[in-house]
């Protein structure tokens, strides 16, 4: 999942509206944000997403048993 999140990443510039979809071969990332908050964009959120997903994979954070 981490590879898919990095390949189909967040928007790099401001998106008009609250819906964003990006497809990258077999992966699709769809984001829907509340109108009062808007969508996150830019290089810092993309890097944070990569960091969080990498950390989850390395620590196996999804394994709740």
mmCIF file of the N, C-alpha and C atoms, coordinates in Angstrom:
data_MODEL
# 
_entry.id   MODEL 
# 
loop_
_atom_site.group_PDB 
_atom_site.id 
_atom_site.type_symbol 
_atom_site.label_atom_id 
_atom_site.label_alt_id 
_atom_site.label_comp_id 
_atom_site.label_asym_id 
_atom_site.label_entity_id 
_atom_site.label_seq_id 
_atom_site.pdbx_PDB_ins_code 
_atom_site.Cartn_x 
_atom_site.Cartn_y 
_atom_site.Cartn_z 
_atom_site.occupancy 
_atom_site.B_iso_or_equiv 
_atom_site.pdbx_formal_charge 
_atom_site.auth_seq_id 
_atom_site.auth_comp_id 
_atom_site.auth_asym_id 
_atom_site.auth_atom_id 
_atom_site.pdbx_PDB_model_num 
ATOM 1   N N  . UNK A 1 1  ? 0.813   -1.192 0.000   1.00 0.00 ? 1  UNK A N  1 
ATOM 2   C CA . UNK A 1 1  ? 0.000   0.000  0.000   1.00 0.00 ? 1  UNK A CA 1 
ATOM 3   C C  . UNK A 1 1  ? 0.858   1.257  0.000   1.00 0.00 ? 1  UNK A C  1 
ATOM 4   N N  . UNK A 1 2  ? 2.000   1.233  0.675   1.00 0.00 ? 2  UNK A N  1 
ATOM 5   C CA . UNK A 1 2  ? 2.850   2.424  0.715   1.00 0.00 ? 2  UNK A CA 1 
ATOM 6   C C  . UNK A 1 2  ? 3.318   2.802  -0.681  1.00 0.00 ? 2  UNK A C  1 
ATOM 7   N N  . UNK A 1 3  ? 3.667   1.826  -1.486  1.00 0.00 ? 3  UNK A N  1 
ATOM 8   C CA . UNK A 1 3  ? 4.122   2.098  -2.848  1.00 0.00 ? 3  UNK A CA 1 
ATOM 9   C C  . UNK A 1 3  ? 3.009   2.750  -3.657  1.00 0.00 ? 3  UNK A C  1 
ATOM 10  N N  . UNK A 1 4  ? 1.793   2.266  -3.498  1.00 0.00 ? 4  UNK A N  1 
ATOM 11  C CA . UNK A 1 4  ? 0.657   2.835  -4.226  1.00 0.00 ? 4  UNK A CA 1 
ATOM 12  C C  . UNK A 1 4  ? 0.395   4.268  -3.797  1.00 0.00 ? 4  UNK A C  1 
ATOM 13  N N  . UNK A 1 5  ? 0.502   4.550  -2.498  1.00 0.00 ? 5  UNK A N  1 
ATOM 14  C CA . UNK A 1 5  ? 0.248   5.900  -2.009  1.00 0.00 ? 5  UNK A CA 1 
ATOM 15  C C  . UNK A 1 5  ? 1.289   6.881  -2.527  1.00 0.00 ? 5  UNK A C  1 
ATOM 16  N N  . UNK A 1 6  ? 2.519   6.444  -2.653  1.00 0.00 ? 6  UNK A N  1 
ATOM 17  C CA . UNK A 1 6  ? 3.565   7.340  -3.144  1.00 0.00 ? 6  UNK A CA 1 
ATOM 18  C C  . UNK A 1 6  ? 3.441   7.527  -4.649  1.00 0.00 ? 6  UNK A C  1 
ATOM 19  N N  . UNK A 1 7  ? 3.094   6.465  -5.381  1.00 0.00 ? 7  UNK A N  1 
ATOM 20  C CA . UNK A 1 7  ? 2.968   6.566  -6.830  1.00 0.00 ? 7  UNK A CA 1 
ATOM 21  C C  . UNK A 1 7  ? 1.756   7.402  -7.234  1.00 0.00 ? 7  UNK A C  1 
ATOM 22  N N  . UNK A 1 8  ? 0.648   7.201  -6.576  1.00 0.00 ? 8  UNK A N  1 
ATOM 23  C CA . UNK A 1 8  ? -0.552  7.992  -6.840  1.00 0.00 ? 8  UNK A CA 1 
ATOM 24  C C  . UNK A 1 8  ? -0.672  8.993  -5.703  1.00 0.00 ? 8  UNK A C  1 
ATOM 25  N N  . UNK A 1 9  ? 0.097   10.040 -5.773  1.00 0.00 ? 9  UNK A N  1 
ATOM 26  C CA . UNK A 1 9  ? 0.278   10.928 -4.632  1.00 0.00 ? 9  UNK A CA 1 
ATOM 27  C C  . UNK A 1 9  ? -0.716  12.086 -4.623  1.00 0.00 ? 9  UNK A C  1 
ATOM 28  N N  . UNK A 1 10 ? -0.606  12.902 -3.620  1.00 0.00 ? 10 UNK A N  1 
ATOM 29  C CA . UNK A 1 10 ? -1.475  14.062 -3.442  1.00 0.00 ? 10 UNK A CA 1 
ATOM 30  C C  . UNK A 1 10 ? -1.224  15.105 -4.529  1.00 0.00 ? 10 UNK A C  1 
ATOM 31  N N  . UNK A 1 11 ? -2.167  16.053 -4.681  1.00 0.00 ? 11 UNK A N  1 
ATOM 32  C CA . UNK A 1 11 ? -1.958  17.108 -5.686  1.00 0.00 ? 11 UNK A CA 1 
ATOM 33  C C  . UNK A 1 11 ? -0.751  17.988 -5.334  1.00 0.00 ? 11 UNK A C  1 
ATOM 34  N N  . UNK A 1 12 ? -0.078  18.478 -6.369  1.00 0.00 ? 12 UNK A N  1 
ATOM 35  C CA . UNK A 1 12 ? 1.098   19.326 -6.167  1.00 0.00 ? 12 UNK A CA 1 
ATOM 36  C C  . UNK A 1 12 ? 0.743   20.807 -6.121  1.00 0.00 ? 12 UNK A C  1 
ATOM 37  N N  . UNK A 1 13 ? -0.415  21.166 -6.681  1.00 0.00 ? 13 UNK A N  1 
ATOM 38  C CA . UNK A 1 13 ? -0.850  22.563 -6.644  1.00 0.00 ? 13 UNK A CA 1 
ATOM 39  C C  . UNK A 1 13 ? -2.309  22.626 -6.216  1.00 0.00 ? 13 UNK A C  1 
ATOM 40  N N  . UNK A 1 14 ? -2.781  23.814 -5.871  1.00 0.00 ? 14 UNK A N  1 
ATOM 41  C CA . UNK A 1 14 ? -4.135  23.999 -5.362  1.00 0.00 ? 14 UNK A CA 1 
ATOM 42  C C  . UNK A 1 14 ? -5.167  23.500 -6.382  1.00 0.00 ? 14 UNK A C  1 
ATOM 43  N N  . UNK A 1 15 ? -6.141  22.750 -5.891  1.00 0.00 ? 15 UNK A N  1 
ATOM 44  C CA . UNK A 1 15 ? -7.205  22.193 -6.719  1.00 0.00 ? 15 UNK A CA 1 
ATOM 45  C C  . UNK A 1 15 ? -8.488  22.978 -6.448  1.00 0.00 ? 15 UNK A C  1 
ATOM 46  N N  . UNK A 1 16 ? -9.149  23.407 -7.510  1.00 0.00 ? 16 UNK A N  1 
ATOM 47  C CA . UNK A 1 16 ? -10.447 24.073 -7.345  1.00 0.00 ? 16 UNK A CA 1 
ATOM 48  C C  . UNK A 1 16 ? -11.490 23.006 -7.026  1.00 0.00 ? 16 UNK A C  1 
ATOM 49  N N  . UNK A 1 17 ? -12.200 23.174 -5.938  1.00 0.00 ? 17 UNK A N  1 
ATOM 50  C CA . UNK A 1 17 ? -13.203 22.200 -5.543  1.00 0.00 ? 17 UNK A CA 1 
ATOM 51  C C  . UNK A 1 17 ? -12.702 21.311 -4.416  1.00 0.00 ? 17 UNK A C  1 
ATOM 52  N N  . UNK A 1 18 ? -13.498 20.293 -4.110  1.00 0.00 ? 18 UNK A N  1 
ATOM 53  C CA . UNK A 1 18 ? -13.182 19.416 -2.979  1.00 0.00 ? 18 UNK A CA 1 
ATOM 54  C C  . UNK A 1 18 ? -13.002 17.963 -3.398  1.00 0.00 ? 18 UNK A C  1 
ATOM 55  N N  . UNK A 1 19 ? -12.898 17.691 -4.685  1.00 0.00 ? 19 UNK A N  1 
ATOM 56  C CA . UNK A 1 19 ? -12.741 16.323 -5.187  1.00 0.00 ? 19 UNK A CA 1 
ATOM 57  C C  . UNK A 1 19 ? -11.469 16.242 -6.016  1.00 0.00 ? 19 UNK A C  1 
ATOM 58  N N  . UNK A 1 20 ? -10.688 15.188 -5.781  1.00 0.00 ? 20 UNK A N  1 
ATOM 59  C CA . UNK A 1 20 ? -9.456  14.979 -6.541  1.00 0.00 ? 20 UNK A CA 1 
ATOM 60  C C  . UNK A 1 20 ? -9.302  13.487 -6.802  1.00 0.00 ? 20 UNK A C  1 
ATOM 61  N N  . UNK A 1 21 ? -8.947  13.144 -8.035  1.00 0.00 ? 21 UNK A N  1 
ATOM 62  C CA . UNK A 1 21 ? -8.693  11.736 -8.368  1.00 0.00 ? 21 UNK A CA 1 
ATOM 63  C C  . UNK A 1 21 ? -7.472  11.665 -9.268  1.00 0.00 ? 21 UNK A C  1 
ATOM 64  N N  . UNK A 1 22 ? -6.570  10.756 -8.936  1.00 0.00 ? 22 UNK A N  1 
ATOM 65  C CA . UNK A 1 22 ? -5.376  10.527 -9.757  1.00 0.00 ? 22 UNK A CA 1 
ATOM 66  C C  . UNK A 1 22 ? -5.235  9.039  -9.983  1.00 0.00 ? 22 UNK A C  1 
ATOM 67  N N  . UNK A 1 23 ? -4.981  8.668  -11.242 1.00 0.00 ? 23 UNK A N  1 
ATOM 68  C CA . UNK A 1 23 ? -4.786  7.258  -11.599 1.00 0.00 ? 23 UNK A CA 1 
ATOM 69  C C  . UNK A 1 23 ? -3.350  7.059  -12.052 1.00 0.00 ? 23 UNK A C  1 
ATOM 70  N N  . UNK A 1 24 ? -2.758  5.961  -11.617 1.00 0.00 ? 24 UNK A N  1 
ATOM 71  C CA . UNK A 1 24 ? -1.406  5.608  -11.999 1.00 0.00 ? 24 UNK A CA 1 
ATOM 72  C C  . UNK A 1 24 ? -1.381  4.102  -12.199 1.00 0.00 ? 24 UNK A C  1 
ATOM 73  N N  . UNK A 1 25 ? -1.565  3.683  -13.443 1.00 0.00 ? 25 UNK A N  1 
ATOM 74  C CA . UNK A 1 25 ? -1.633  2.269  -13.816 1.00 0.00 ? 25 UNK A CA 1 
ATOM 75  C C  . UNK A 1 25 ? -2.707  1.554  -12.998 1.00 0.00 ? 25 UNK A C  1 
ATOM 76  N N  . UNK A 1 26 ? -2.367  0.595  -12.147 1.00 0.00 ? 26 UNK A N  1 
ATOM 77  C CA . UNK A 1 26 ? -3.435  -0.123 -11.450 1.00 0.00 ? 26 UNK A CA 1 
ATOM 78  C C  . UNK A 1 26 ? -3.961  0.608  -10.217 1.00 0.00 ? 26 UNK A C  1 
ATOM 79  N N  . UNK A 1 27 ? -3.338  1.725  -9.840  1.00 0.00 ? 27 UNK A N  1 
ATOM 80  C CA . UNK A 1 27 ? -3.704  2.408  -8.608  1.00 0.00 ? 27 UNK A CA 1 
ATOM 81  C C  . UNK A 1 27 ? -4.548  3.648  -8.898  1.00 0.00 ? 27 UNK A C  1 
ATOM 82  N N  . UNK A 1 28 ? -5.504  3.904  -8.027  1.00 0.00 ? 28 UNK A N  1 
ATOM 83  C CA . UNK A 1 28 ? -6.305  5.116  -8.101  1.00 0.00 ? 28 UNK A CA 1 
ATOM 84  C C  . UNK A 1 28 ? -6.406  5.719  -6.706  1.00 0.00 ? 28 UNK A C  1 
ATOM 85  N N  . UNK A 1 29 ? -6.084  6.989  -6.601  1.00 0.00 ? 29 UNK A N  1 
ATOM 86  C CA . UNK A 1 29 ? -6.220  7.719  -5.348  1.00 0.00 ? 29 UNK A CA 1 
ATOM 87  C C  . UNK A 1 29 ? -7.357  8.710  -5.519  1.00 0.00 ? 29 UNK A C  1 
ATOM 88  N N  . UNK A 1 30 ? -8.372  8.607  -4.662  1.00 0.00 ? 30 UNK A N  1 
ATOM 89  C CA . UNK A 1 30 ? -9.510  9.509  -4.702  1.00 0.00 ? 30 UNK A CA 1 
ATOM 90  C C  . UNK A 1 30 ? -9.621  10.213 -3.362  1.00 0.00 ? 30 UNK A C  1 
ATOM 91  N N  . UNK A 1 31 ? -9.678  11.545 -3.396  1.00 0.00 ? 31 UNK A N  1 
ATOM 92  C CA . UNK A 1 31 ? -9.803  12.345 -2.184  1.00 0.00 ? 31 UNK A CA 1 
ATOM 93  C C  . UNK A 1 31 ? -11.063 13.181 -2.273  1.00 0.00 ? 31 UNK A C  1 
ATOM 94  N N  . UNK A 1 32 ? -11.791 13.251 -1.169  1.00 0.00 ? 32 UNK A N  1 
ATOM 95  C CA . UNK A 1 32 ? -12.970 14.093 -1.059  1.00 0.00 ? 32 UNK A CA 1 
ATOM 96  C C  . UNK A 1 32 ? -12.876 14.815 0.277   1.00 0.00 ? 32 UNK A C  1 
ATOM 97  N N  . UNK A 1 33 ? -12.827 16.137 0.229   1.00 0.00 ? 33 UNK A N  1 
ATOM 98  C CA . UNK A 1 33 ? -12.637 16.936 1.447   1.00 0.00 ? 33 UNK A CA 1 
ATOM 99  C C  . UNK A 1 33 ? -13.888 17.753 1.747   1.00 0.00 ? 33 UNK A C  1 
ATOM 100 N N  . UNK A 1 34 ? -14.100 18.072 3.014   1.00 0.00 ? 34 UNK A N  1 
ATOM 101 C CA . UNK A 1 34 ? -15.205 18.971 3.352   1.00 0.00 ? 34 UNK A CA 1 
ATOM 102 C C  . UNK A 1 34 ? -14.952 20.359 2.759   1.00 0.00 ? 34 UNK A C  1 
ATOM 103 N N  . UNK A 1 35 ? -15.989 21.023 2.284   1.00 0.00 ? 35 UNK A N  1 
ATOM 104 C CA . UNK A 1 35 ? -15.786 22.347 1.667   1.00 0.00 ? 35 UNK A CA 1 
ATOM 105 C C  . UNK A 1 35 ? -15.135 23.365 2.601   1.00 0.00 ? 35 UNK A C  1 
ATOM 106 N N  . UNK A 1 36 ? -15.362 23.252 3.898   1.00 0.00 ? 36 UNK A N  1 
ATOM 107 C CA . UNK A 1 36 ? -14.777 24.216 4.827   1.00 0.00 ? 36 UNK A CA 1 
ATOM 108 C C  . UNK A 1 36 ? -13.272 24.023 5.014   1.00 0.00 ? 36 UNK A C  1 
ATOM 109 N N  . UNK A 1 37 ? -12.761 22.822 4.743   1.00 0.00 ? 37 UNK A N  1 
ATOM 110 C CA . UNK A 1 37 ? -11.332 22.521 4.935   1.00 0.00 ? 37 UNK A CA 1 
ATOM 111 C C  . UNK A 1 37 ? -10.546 22.579 3.636   1.00 0.00 ? 37 UNK A C  1 
ATOM 112 N N  . UNK A 1 38 ? -11.068 22.019 2.564   1.00 0.00 ? 38 UNK A N  1 
ATOM 113 C CA . UNK A 1 38 ? -10.357 21.959 1.292   1.00 0.00 ? 38 UNK A CA 1 
ATOM 114 C C  . UNK A 1 38 ? -9.367  20.803 1.256   1.00 0.00 ? 38 UNK A C  1 
ATOM 115 N N  . UNK A 1 39 ? -8.772  20.606 0.097   1.00 0.00 ? 39 UNK A N  1 
ATOM 116 C CA . UNK A 1 39 ? -7.808  19.523 -0.105  1.00 0.00 ? 39 UNK A CA 1 
ATOM 117 C C  . UNK A 1 39 ? -6.397  19.978 0.236   1.00 0.00 ? 39 UNK A C  1 
ATOM 118 N N  . UNK A 1 40 ? -5.624  19.059 0.777   1.00 0.00 ? 40 UNK A N  1 
ATOM 119 C CA . UNK A 1 40 ? -4.218  19.353 1.040   1.00 0.00 ? 40 UNK A CA 1 
ATOM 120 C C  . UNK A 1 40 ? -3.435  19.233 -0.269  1.00 0.00 ? 40 UNK A C  1 
ATOM 121 N N  . UNK A 1 41 ? -2.384  20.021 -0.409  1.00 0.00 ? 41 UNK A N  1 
ATOM 122 C CA . UNK A 1 41 ? -1.584  20.000 -1.631  1.00 0.00 ? 41 UNK A CA 1 
ATOM 123 C C  . UNK A 1 41 ? -0.172  20.471 -1.313  1.00 0.00 ? 41 UNK A C  1 
ATOM 124 N N  . UNK A 1 42 ? 0.734   20.225 -2.223  1.00 0.00 ? 42 UNK A N  1 
ATOM 125 C CA . UNK A 1 42 ? 2.101   20.705 -2.085  1.00 0.00 ? 42 UNK A CA 1 
ATOM 126 C C  . UNK A 1 42 ? 3.083   19.600 -1.744  1.00 0.00 ? 42 UNK A C  1 
ATOM 127 N N  . UNK A 1 43 ? 4.342   19.987 -1.679  1.00 0.00 ? 43 UNK A N  1 
ATOM 128 C CA . UNK A 1 43 ? 5.405   19.004 -1.478  1.00 0.00 ? 43 UNK A CA 1 
ATOM 129 C C  . UNK A 1 43 ? 5.471   18.493 -0.041  1.00 0.00 ? 43 UNK A C  1 
ATOM 130 N N  . UNK A 1 44 ? 5.182   19.338 0.943   1.00 0.00 ? 44 UNK A N  1 
ATOM 131 C CA . UNK A 1 44 ? 5.275   18.899 2.343   1.00 0.00 ? 44 UNK A CA 1 
ATOM 132 C C  . UNK A 1 44 ? 4.238   17.827 2.672   1.00 0.00 ? 44 UNK A C  1 
ATOM 133 N N  . UNK A 1 45 ? 2.949   17.992 2.329   1.00 0.00 ? 45 UNK A N  1 
ATOM 134 C CA . UNK A 1 45 ? 2.001   16.908 2.582   1.00 0.00 ? 45 UNK A CA 1 
ATOM 135 C C  . UNK A 1 45 ? 2.362   15.614 1.835   1.00 0.00 ? 45 UNK A C  1 
ATOM 136 N N  . UNK A 1 46 ? 2.915   15.740 0.628   1.00 0.00 ? 46 UNK A N  1 
ATOM 137 C CA . UNK A 1 46 ? 3.331   14.534 -0.117  1.00 0.00 ? 46 UNK A CA 1 
ATOM 138 C C  . UNK A 1 46 ? 4.450   13.811 0.619   1.00 0.00 ? 46 UNK A C  1 
ATOM 139 N N  . UNK A 1 47 ? 5.415   14.557 1.115   1.00 0.00 ? 47 UNK A N  1 
ATOM 140 C CA . UNK A 1 47 ? 6.520   13.948 1.861   1.00 0.00 ? 47 UNK A CA 1 
ATOM 141 C C  . UNK A 1 47 ? 6.036   13.343 3.173   1.00 0.00 ? 47 UNK A C  1 
ATOM 142 N N  . UNK A 1 48 ? 5.122   14.023 3.868   1.00 0.00 ? 48 UNK A N  1 
ATOM 143 C CA . UNK A 1 48 ? 4.575   13.484 5.112   1.00 0.00 ? 48 UNK A CA 1 
ATOM 144 C C  . UNK A 1 48 ? 3.800   12.193 4.867   1.00 0.00 ? 48 UNK A C  1 
ATOM 145 N N  . UNK A 1 49 ? 3.040   12.136 3.768   1.00 0.00 ? 49 UNK A N  1 
ATOM 146 C CA . UNK A 1 49 ? 2.318   10.917 3.431   1.00 0.00 ? 49 UNK A CA 1 
ATOM 147 C C  . UNK A 1 49 ? 3.289   9.771  3.177   1.00 0.00 ? 49 UNK A C  1 
ATOM 148 N N  . UNK A 1 50 ? 4.365   10.038 2.457   1.00 0.00 ? 50 UNK A N  1 
ATOM 149 C CA . UNK A 1 50 ? 5.373   9.009  2.205   1.00 0.00 ? 50 UNK A CA 1 
ATOM 150 C C  . UNK A 1 50 ? 6.025   8.558  3.510   1.00 0.00 ? 50 UNK A C  1 
ATOM 151 N N  . UNK A 1 51 ? 6.316   9.493  4.403   1.00 0.00 ? 51 UNK A N  1 
ATOM 152 C CA . UNK A 1 51 ? 6.925   9.160  5.691   1.00 0.00 ? 51 UNK A CA 1 
ATOM 153 C C  . UNK A 1 51 ? 5.993   8.301  6.545   1.00 0.00 ? 51 UNK A C  1 
ATOM 154 N N  . UNK A 1 52 ? 4.743   8.689  6.637   1.00 0.00 ? 52 UNK A N  1 
ATOM 155 C CA . UNK A 1 52 ? 3.779   7.950  7.465   1.00 0.00 ? 52 UNK A CA 1 
ATOM 156 C C  . UNK A 1 52 ? 3.552   6.545  6.925   1.00 0.00 ? 52 UNK A C  1 
ATOM 157 N N  . UNK A 1 53 ? 3.375   6.403  5.614   1.00 0.00 ? 53 UNK A N  1 
ATOM 158 C CA . UNK A 1 53 ? 3.141   5.072  5.062   1.00 0.00 ? 53 UNK A CA 1 
ATOM 159 C C  . UNK A 1 53 ? 4.386   4.191  5.173   1.00 0.00 ? 53 UNK A C  1 
ATOM 160 N N  . UNK A 1 54 ? 5.571   4.774  5.006   1.00 0.00 ? 54 UNK A N  1 
ATOM 161 C CA . UNK A 1 54 ? 6.805   4.004  5.175   1.00 0.00 ? 54 UNK A CA 1 
ATOM 162 C C  . UNK A 1 54 ? 6.945   3.527  6.612   1.00 0.00 ? 54 UNK A C  1 
ATOM 163 N N  . UNK A 1 55 ? 6.658   4.405  7.551   1.00 0.00 ? 55 UNK A N  1 
ATOM 164 C CA . UNK A 1 55 ? 6.739   4.039  8.967   1.00 0.00 ? 55 UNK A CA 1 
ATOM 165 C C  . UNK A 1 55 ? 5.733   2.934  9.304   1.00 0.00 ? 55 UNK A C  1 
ATOM 166 N N  . UNK A 1 56 ? 4.538   3.020  8.743   1.00 0.00 ? 56 UNK A N  1 
ATOM 167 C CA . UNK A 1 56 ? 3.527   1.985  8.988   1.00 0.00 ? 56 UNK A CA 1 
ATOM 168 C C  . UNK A 1 56 ? 3.981   0.634  8.443   1.00 0.00 ? 56 UNK A C  1 
ATOM 169 N N  . UNK A 1 57 ? 4.603   0.637  7.270   1.00 0.00 ? 57 UNK A N  1 
ATOM 170 C CA . UNK A 1 57 ? 5.087   -0.619 6.687   1.00 0.00 ? 57 UNK A CA 1 
ATOM 171 C C  . UNK A 1 57 ? 6.247   -1.182 7.508   1.00 0.00 ? 57 UNK A C  1 
ATOM 172 N N  . UNK A 1 58 ? 7.176   -0.319 7.903   1.00 0.00 ? 58 UNK A N  1 
ATOM 173 C CA . UNK A 1 58 ? 8.343   -0.788 8.644   1.00 0.00 ? 58 UNK A CA 1 
ATOM 174 C C  . UNK A 1 58 ? 7.987   -1.313 10.033  1.00 0.00 ? 58 UNK A C  1 
ATOM 175 N N  . UNK A 1 59 ? 7.007   -0.701 10.677  1.00 0.00 ? 59 UNK A N  1 
ATOM 176 C CA . UNK A 1 59 ? 6.629   -1.130 12.025  1.00 0.00 ? 59 UNK A CA 1 
ATOM 177 C C  . UNK A 1 59 ? 5.452   -2.099 12.027  1.00 0.00 ? 59 UNK A C  1 
ATOM 178 N N  . UNK A 1 60 ? 4.947   -2.388 10.834  1.00 0.00 ? 60 UNK A N  1 
ATOM 179 C CA . UNK A 1 60 ? 3.773   -3.269 10.676  1.00 0.00 ? 60 UNK A CA 1 
ATOM 180 C C  . UNK A 1 60 ? 2.625   -2.776 11.553  1.00 0.00 ? 60 UNK A C  1 
ATOM 181 N N  . UNK A 1 61 ? 2.372   -1.477 11.480  1.00 0.00 ? 61 UNK A N  1 
ATOM 182 C CA . UNK A 1 61 ? 1.344   -0.833 12.313  1.00 0.00 ? 61 UNK A CA 1 
ATOM 183 C C  . UNK A 1 61 ? -0.054  -1.316 11.977  1.00 0.00 ? 61 UNK A C  1 
ATOM 184 N N  . UNK A 1 62 ? -0.271  -1.885 10.791  1.00 0.00 ? 62 UNK A N  1 
ATOM 185 C CA . UNK A 1 62 ? -1.606  -2.337 10.414  1.00 0.00 ? 62 UNK A CA 1 
ATOM 186 C C  . UNK A 1 62 ? -1.946  -3.661 11.096  1.00 0.00 ? 62 UNK A C  1 
ATOM 187 N N  . UNK A 1 63 ? -0.974  -4.366 11.651  1.00 0.00 ? 63 UNK A N  1 
ATOM 188 C CA . UNK A 1 63 ? -1.196  -5.666 12.279  1.00 0.00 ? 63 UNK A CA 1 
ATOM 189 C C  . UNK A 1 63 ? -1.658  -5.438 13.716  1.00 0.00 ? 63 UNK A C  1 
ATOM 190 N N  . UNK A 1 64 ? -2.961  -5.630 13.962  1.00 0.00 ? 64 UNK A N  1 
ATOM 191 C CA . UNK A 1 64 ? -3.529  -5.357 15.274  1.00 0.00 ? 64 UNK A CA 1 
ATOM 192 C C  . UNK A 1 64 ? -3.549  -6.554 16.201  1.00 0.00 ? 64 UNK A C  1 
ATOM 193 N N  . UNK A 1 65 ? -3.027  -7.692 15.769  1.00 0.00 ? 65 UNK A N  1 
ATOM 194 C CA . UNK A 1 65 ? -3.065  -8.880 16.621  1.00 0.00 ? 65 UNK A CA 1 
ATOM 195 C C  . UNK A 1 65 ? -1.866  -8.961 17.534  1.00 0.00 ? 65 UNK A C  1 
# 
